[in-house]
Amino acid sequence: MTELSTKQQYLILVATSLGVLMSPLLASMIILGLPAISSEFLVSARDLGWINTAYVLANVIFLVPASWFVNRIGYKKSFIIGTAILAATAFLAAVSPNYAVLLASRALSGIGVAFLVITGIAIITRVFPPDKRGFAIAINTTMVYIGGTVGPALGGTLTELFGWRSPFLLIIPLVLLSGILLALFMKTEFTVPVRKFDGIGAVLYALAMFALVFGITTITDSGSLLIAGIGLLLFIVFIWYEMRKENPLLRVRLFAENKRFARSSYAALLNYAAIYAVTYMVSLYLQSVGQLSAAETGFILLFQPLVQAAATPVVGKFSGKVDAKYLTTAGMVLTIIGLLLLSGLGLSMTNVALYIIIAQVFTAFGVSLFSAPNTTTIMSSVKPEEYSMASSLVSVFRMAGMLLSMAVCMTVISVIVGSTALLGPAVYAEFTAALRISMLISVALSFVGLFFSWFRGPAPNQQ
């Protein structure tokens, strides 16, 4: 469905891609500023992880109910609201006087980003015809991964030159530009009829996700296992409740009715769970064990987005012509190779930078082969009136994967390094061991994702 000129379509693609870029950029730019934040606010290595976890947790909690608001008020209005929230919270983060305010600003940013990521893919799917949709989604998806990996280099340079607060100030003009572009060039508003908001479902979902993530990330603390168990129980109750509700917050039945949608979503969850925390762990490794500066570390981590930026649009052109299972499964295999290489990092290595770059090349090609075809498959497997719901679920599974990835790494750090230890020379050996174990867990997650990627079910025209 499109009533727009080609020029308008691509200007909208620029706006939505810039908006979607904010999500990973906010998560990754601050990574190389973590040591500086630790020094200023005197927080432990584990607590540093909450700076990103709070952002991702708020995002994933709000994504599901936000899809209802997006359908009600429209894609365009929702996108612009998201840019306003994000600009305000980025400013709050930049002027944070303490760790608590910084943490709160990160959580609020997650809410703003929820509007952007839901509407981004949904708008593209509405605006672009099927023959151009795969390429457009590939460009949009490329921005997600570029933001996640260019962020450290950009954030590291800004942190070294102007301090850890400066990356947040960069976000403000970028996100405002995104909103202005969409307001100017998207003349059509897309809305979907909605029924009464499922408030009980929203509360159950939010409580379940919070308890699960909090319990897992503090697993070594007394009572945390009980909290995680309560979260799991609440999530089961949420699924049971939604299955029986006439107008559910989340149409859980879709996962049983549409095998291709379900398994593609599971593959996305496991792919993100395997790769998201890699940048976090490797950046800490290079700045601590490797004794590199933030800018040097950012430069090394820059190789992955360069490969992804070149490869993903090319893959996107084939995503509508080749069955996704061939592209995505090949991508998972390459990702596994890259993770296995990273699991071999040691306390004292020669040419460690080159070694990490080689591992990044494997994971970059893996991500490129997996991401756009998998997202295109998910969006193409649902009806037009379900685009916003599917888009929100794409984001939910991405964010849930990020949470799982960070939870695994933070738990491993807590168990091996300690929950209160600062990342100094005394714990370098323990941190390196934690990195290795985290990468091997990521390999295991990738193998499960590989299964869902290959056995994802027939395409809609084959059913």
N, C-alpha and C positions, 0 to 999 in steps of 0.2 A: 504494500500500500504506500503510494507516494504521490503527492500533488506538488512537489517541490522540484525546482530545476537542479541540474547536476551540480552547479556551483553552490546552491544552498545546501544540498546534501553533504557536500564535502566540508563546507564551513561548519555545519552542525557536527560532523565527525570530528573536526578540530576541537570544537567546544567541549563535546562529551569526552573526548580522549584526554584533553587537558584536565577536565574534572576528575576523571577516573585516575589520572596520574597522581592526584593528591593523596589517595589512599596509601599506596606503597611508599610514596615520597615522605609522608609524615612518619611512617613507621621506620624507614631506613636511614633518613638523614640524621636522625638523632643518635644512631648507634655509635658513631665514632665520638660523640660528645659524652657518652656514658662515663668514661673515666673522669672527665672534668666535673660532671654532675656529682659523681661519687665523692670527689675531693671537696667540692663546695658545700654539699648538703650532708656529707658523712654517712652515706648509705652503703650497705653491703652489696656484694656481687649478685646475690639472689634478689634483693630488693630492687636493684637496678632493672631486673627483668620485668618488674611490674610497671615500669614506665611505658613499655610497649604493650604489655598484657592488658593494662587498664584500657588502653585505646582500642585494642582488638576486641576485648570482652564487651565493652559498651557498644561497639559496632555490631557485633554478632547478636547481641540481645535485642537491639533496636531494629535490625534488618527485617525480621519477620512482621512485626506490627506496622512498620513503616510502609510495607507494600500496600496495606489497606489505605493508608493516607494518600499514597501516590496515586492510586486508582481513583480516589475520591476527588482530590483537588487538581489532578492532572500532572503529566510528566514534566511539562515546562515549568510550571509554578514550583513543583517539588525540587527540581534541579536548582532553581534560583534561590530558594530557601536554604538549601544545603550549602551553597556557596557563601551565603551571608553568615550562617552559623560557623562555618569553618574559618572564615576570615576573623571573626570575633574571638574564637577560641585560640587561634594561632597567636593573636596579639596577647591574650592572657598568658599563654605559655611563655612568651618572650619576656614578660615582666614578672614572672613568678618569683616571689620573695623566699619561698621555701619548697621543700619536697612535696608537701601535701597539696599546695596550690598547683604545682606542676602536674601532679597526678590527676587532680580534678579537671584541669584543662585538657589533658589527654583523653579522659573519658568523654568529655563534652565534644571534643573533636570527632570521636568515633560516631557520635550521633549525627553530626553534620555530614560526614562522609557517607553514612548509610543512604541518605537521599541521593547522593551523586552516583554511587555504584549501582543502585537499583534502577534509576532512570537512564543511566548511560547506555547499557546494552539494550534495554527496552526501546529507547528512542531509535537507536540504530536499526533494530529489527523492524520497527514500524516504517522508518523513512526509506531504507534501502530495499530495492527489489531483490528477489531470491538470487539472481545471477550475480549481484554485487555484494550480497550480504556477507558471504564468507570472508572476502577481502576486507570489508569494513570492520567486521568483528576481529579479524586478525590484527588490524592496526590498533584497535581499541585495546585488545589483549596485550599487544606488544608494549603499550604504555604502562600497563600494570607491572610487567616484569622489568621494564627499563627503570621505572620509578624505584622499584625495590633494590636495584643494583647500581644505578647511577647515584642514587641517594647517598650511599656511604662516601663516594668520592667527592661529591658536591658538599655534603655535610662535613666531611673531614677537612676540606680546604677552608670552608667558612669558619669552622670551629677553631682551626689553627690561627686564622687571620683575625677574626672578630669575636671569638668566644662561642660557647655552645648555644646561646640564645639566638644567634643570627640566623640559623636555618628557618626558624619559625617566622621571622620577619620576611623572608623570601617567599613564603607560602602566600602571604596576603595579596600581593598584586597578581600573582598567577591565578589564584582561585577567583578573584574578582573579574579578571579578564575572561575567564571561562564562562561566568554567569552573564556578562555583558554580551559576548558573542552569541550565546544561545538566545538571549532576549531579542537581539536584533534580527537574527536570521531564521529562527524557527517560528513561523507565523501561525502554524497549526497547533492546537492543544489536543492531546490525547487523554481521554478519560474512559474509565470502565465502570459500569453500574456496580455499586457495592451495597451490601445489606448491613445489618447492625454489627457494630464492632464486637469482636469476641474478647471481652475484657478478661474473663477468667482464663482463657487460653493464653493470653499475653502474660498474665502474672505467673502462671505455672511455668511457661517457657523461660521467663526471665529468672525466676528463682532457681530452676533446674540448672541453667547454664552457669549462673553465678556460683552455686554450690559445687558443681562439678569442677569448674576451673580453679576456684579457690582451694578446694580440697586437694586437687592433684598437685598444684604448684607449691603447696605448703605441706606436702605429704610426710615430711620428717617431723612436723610439729605434732604435739599431742592433740588428739581429736580430729585431725585432718582427714583421716581415712573414713571416719564416721560422717563427716560433712560431705565427702565425695560420694559415699553410699547414699546419703539422703538426696543428693543431686541426681544420681542415677535413678532412684525411685521416683522422684518428681518428674523426671523426663519420661519414664514409662507411663506415669499417670497422665502426663500431657498428651502422649501419643494415643492412649486409650480414650481420653476425653475428645480429642480432635476426630478420631475415627467415628465417633458416635454423634457428633454435632452436625446439624444440617448445614450451617454456614460457618465452617471452621476458620480459624485464623490461618492455619496451614493445612492445605489439602493433602493430608497424609496418604489418602487412598491412591493418589497419583503414583506413588512409588510401587504399589502393588499392581496397578492397572497398566503402567507403562514401563516395561522392563528396560528399554533403551534409555529412557530418561533417568531411571533409578540407578542403573549401573554406571552410566556416564557421570552421574553426580557422585557416586561412591569413589570412582576413579579420581575425580577432581579433589575430593577430600583427602585421599591418601597421598596424592601427588604434592599438594600443598603441605601436608603434615611432614612429608619427607624432606622438603627443600627449604621451607621458610626460615628456619632457625640457623641454617648453614652460615648465612652472612653474619649473624649475631655471634656465633661461636668462633668463626674464622677471624673476624675483626678483633675480638678480644685476644685470641691466640697471637695474632701478628703484633698487636700493641703491647702485649705483656711478655710472652715467651720470646717472640721475635724482636722485641725492642724497637719497633718501627714507629714513626710518627703517625698521627691521624691522616695527614695528607698522603704519605707513602702507602699506608694501608688502603686508603680510598682508591689510589691509582691502581693497585693490584686487583682490587675488587671490581674495577671498571671493565675488565676484559669480558666478563659474562654478558653485560647488557649490549656491548658492541656486537657480539656474535648474535644475540637474540634479535637485535634491531635489524640486522641484515637478513636473518633466516626466517623470522616469523611471517612477514608479509608474503614471502615466496611460498611458504607452506600454506598460507591462507588461500592462495589462488587454487590450490589443489584440494582444499578441504571439502568443496562441494562436488568434486569429481571422483575422488578416491574414498572408499569406505574408511571412516575414521579409525577403525580398529587397527588398520595397518600402520597409519601414521602415529597414533598415540602409543601403541605398544612398542614401536621402535623407539619412541621418545622415552618411555619408561626404562627400557634396557640401557640406553645411553646415560640416563640419570643414575641408575644403579652403579654403572662403571665409575662415574664421577664421585659418587659417595664412597665407594670402596677405596678409591685413591685417597680421599680426605681422611678416611679412617686409619690411614698409615702415617699420619703426621706424628712427629716425635718431638722430644724435648730439645734435641740438638740435631739439626739437619742442614746440609749444604744445599744451596740453590732452592730454598724453601719457597721463594716467590715464584720461580718457574714451575715448581711442582704444583702449587696451588692454581696457577694459571691454566695448566694442562687439565687439571681436574675440573676447573670452571668451564673450559671449552666443551667437555663432555656433557656437563649438566646443562649448559646453555643450548646446545643442539637438542638435548632431550626435552627441555622445556618448550623450545620452539616447535618441535614436532607434536607435542602433546596439547598445548594450551588452546590455540585457536580452533583446531578441528574438534576438540572435545566440547568447547563452549558452543560452537556452531551446531553440533549434534544435539546438545541439550535444548537450545532455543528452537531448533527445527522439529523437535519431537512433540511440541505442544501447540495448542490452538492460539490464534492471535489474542483472544481475550485473556489468555494465561501468560502472556509475555512478561508482564510486570512481576507476577508470582514466580515464574521461572527465573527471571533476572535476579530477584531477591534471593532465591535458593542457590543460584550460582555463587552469589556473594556470601551467603550463609556458609556454604560448604568451603569456600575459600577461606573465610575468616575462622571457621571451626578448625580447618586444617592448620592455620597459623597458630591458633590457640593450642592445639594438640602438640604442634612442633615445639612451641615455647615451653609448654608444660613438661614435655619430655626432657628438654635440655635443663630447665630450672630444677626439675626433680633430680636429675643425674648430678648436677652441680651440688645440690643440697646434700645428697647422700655421700658423695666422694670428697668434695671440697669443704663442705660445711655451710650451714645456712647464714652464718654471721661473719665468715672470714672475708677480709678484703683481698682483692686480687693482687697479691704481691709475690716476690720471689719465693717466699716460704711455701707457697701452694702451687707453684708452676707445674710440678710433676703431677699433682692431683688433678689440676685443671686439664692438662693434656690427656690424661686418662679419661676424664669426663667427656672431652671432645670425641675421642675415639669411640667410646661406648654410644654416644649420641648418634654418630654417623652410622654405626652398625644397626642401631634401632631404626634409623631412617631407611636403610637398605631393606630391612624386613618389611617395613610399611610399603615400600615401593614394589616389592614382590607381590603383596596382596593386591595393590593397585593394578599391577600388570594383569592379574587374573580378570578383574572387572573390565579393564580396558579391552581385552581380547574377546571376552564372552559378554558383550554388551547388548546383544539382541539385534534383530534385523532392523533395517531402515524402514521408515513409515510406509514407503511404497512397496515394501516386501512383506508387510504384515497382512 
